[in-house]
Amino acid sequence: MLPTQEYAPGEHLLGAHYLRGGPLMMFNLTSYIRTLTAEFRAAGGQIHIEELHEPAELARIHEKTLINATGYGARALFDDRSLIPVHGQLAGAVPQPRIDYGLLYRDSVFVPRRDGFVFQVIGDNDDYGFDDERTIADRAQAQHAVGTIGGLFAAVS
């Protein structure tokens, strides 16, 4: 467990809240995919995107190496019910280089990334979003996450 530090009201800029902070390593999937794709292409690899509706259609692909990156789509393509959907709505904002801290407040989280800030409702327990098959963006949920985190700064200005 990484060490944390406690901050009382007056020791930070977020009003009358008690804060706990410490170092945390975050994995940025967007940056990692960009790096892997660039290295793959630099080594002569090519990417062809195919839309498949049933497993038999894999036979029409003639490449020597096939990377199955269907993700949740494998549930429909291969009738794989072991894949469990998890719904989560992200809201993004333009990054600001000097913001290098994340926040978890009530049911929402803010994570700064080089490619943009992320706001997300994470719910009140680890099962939030589990087995939720919605695929439509939920603007109200995104606005809730931004508003919850933004509420921390209301008393600051």
C-alpha positions in Angstrom: 0.0 0.0 0.0 1.4 3.4 -1.0 1.7 6.0 1.8 -1.1 8.6 1.9 -1.2 12.0 3.5 -4.2 13.6 5.2 -5.1 17.3 4.5 -7.5 19.2 6.8 -9.6 22.1 5.6 -7.3 25.1 5.1 -4.4 23.0 4.0 -5.7 22.8 0.5 -7.8 24.8 -2.0 -11.0 22.7 -1.9 -12.9 24.3 0.9 -14.1 22.6 4.0 -13.3 19.1 2.8 -10.9 16.6 4.4 -8.6 15.2 1.7 -6.3 12.1 1.6 -3.7 12.0 -1.1 -0.7 10.0 -2.3 1.0 8.7 -5.3 -0.9 6.4 -7.7 0.2 4.9 -11.0 -2.5 4.9 -13.7 -2.4 2.9 -16.9 -3.4 5.0 -19.9 -4.9 2.5 -22.4 -5.2 5.2 -25.2 -1.5 6.0 -25.1 -0.5 2.4 -24.9 -2.6 1.4 -27.9 -1.2 4.3 -29.9 2.4 3.2 -29.0 1.7 -0.5 -29.8 0.1 0.4 -33.1 3.0 2.7 -34.1 5.6 0.0 -33.3 3.5 -2.6 -35.2 3.3 -0.4 -38.3 7.0 0.6 -38.0 7.9 -3.1 -38.1 5.9 -3.5 -41.4 2.6 -4.6 -39.9 -0.6 -3.7 -41.6 -4.1 -3.3 -40.0 -7.2 -4.4 -41.9 -10.5 -4.0 -40.1 -13.2 -6.5 -40.9 -16.8 -6.7 -39.8 -17.8 -10.2 -39.0 -21.3 -11.5 -38.2 -20.6 -15.2 -37.6 -17.4 -17.3 -36.9 -17.5 -19.0 -40.4 -16.6 -15.6 -41.9 -13.1 -15.9 -40.4 -12.3 -18.3 -43.2 -12.3 -15.5 -45.7 -9.4 -13.8 -44.0 -6.1 -14.9 -45.7 -3.5 -13.2 -43.5 -1.0 -15.5 -41.7 -1.6 -13.9 -38.4 -5.0 -12.8 -37.1 -5.5 -10.8 -33.9 -8.9 -11.3 -32.5 -9.7 -7.9 -30.9 -13.4 -8.2 -30.8 -13.6 -7.5 -27.1 -17.3 -7.4 -26.0 -18.3 -8.1 -29.6 -17.1 -11.7 -29.0 -20.3 -12.2 -27.0 -22.4 -11.8 -30.1 -20.0 -13.2 -32.7 -19.1 -16.4 -30.7 -22.2 -16.5 -28.5 -19.8 -16.2 -25.6 -21.9 -15.6 -22.5 -18.9 -15.7 -20.3 -18.2 -12.0 -21.3 -20.1 -9.8 -18.9 -20.9 -6.3 -19.9 -19.9 -3.4 -17.7 -21.5 0.0 -18.5 -19.5 3.1 -17.8 -20.0 6.6 -19.1 -16.9 8.8 -19.6 -16.9 12.5 -20.1 -13.8 14.2 -21.4 -12.2 17.6 -21.3 -9.2 19.3 -22.8 -6.0 18.5 -20.8 -4.1 21.2 -18.9 -0.5 20.4 -18.3 -0.3 21.7 -14.7 -3.2 19.6 -13.5 -1.4 16.4 -12.2 -3.8 15.1 -9.6 -6.9 13.0 -9.6 -10.0 13.3 -7.5 -12.5 10.8 -6.1 -15.6 12.5 -4.6 -18.9 10.9 -3.7 -19.8 8.6 -6.6 -17.5 10.2 -9.2 -13.9 10.3 -10.2 -11.6 12.7 -12.2 -8.4 11.4 -13.8 -6.0 13.7 -15.6 -4.4 12.2 -18.7 -2.1 13.7 -21.3 -4.7 13.2 -24.0 -7.6 14.7 -22.0 -9.3 14.8 -18.6 -11.7 11.9 -17.8 -14.7 12.2 -15.5 -16.7 9.1 -14.7 -19.5 8.1 -12.3 -18.1 5.0 -10.4 -21.1 4.4 -8.2 -21.2 3.4 -4.6 -19.7 -0.1 -4.9 -17.5 -2.3 -7.0 -20.6 -3.8 -8.8 -21.6 -0.5 -10.4 -22.3 -0.9 -14.1 -21.8 -4.7 -13.9 -24.1 -6.8 -16.2 -25.5 -3.6 -17.7 -25.8 -4.0 -21.5 -26.6 -0.4 -22.4 -24.4 0.8 -25.3 -26.0 4.2 -25.7 -24.1 7.2 -24.3 -25.7 8.6 -21.2 -25.3 12.4 -21.2 -27.0 12.9 -17.9 -24.5 10.5 -16.2 -21.6 12.3 -17.8 -22.9 15.7 -16.7 -23.4 14.2 -13.2 -19.7 13.2 -13.0 -18.5 16.6 -14.2 -20.9 18.4 -11.9 -20.0 16.3 -8.9 -16.3 17.0 -9.3 -16.9 20.6 -10.4 -18.8 21.1 -7.1 -15.6 20.7 -5.2 -14.3 23.9 -6.8 -17.5 26.0 -6.4 -16.3 27.4 -3.0 -12.8 28.0 -4.3 -13.5 30.8 -6.8 
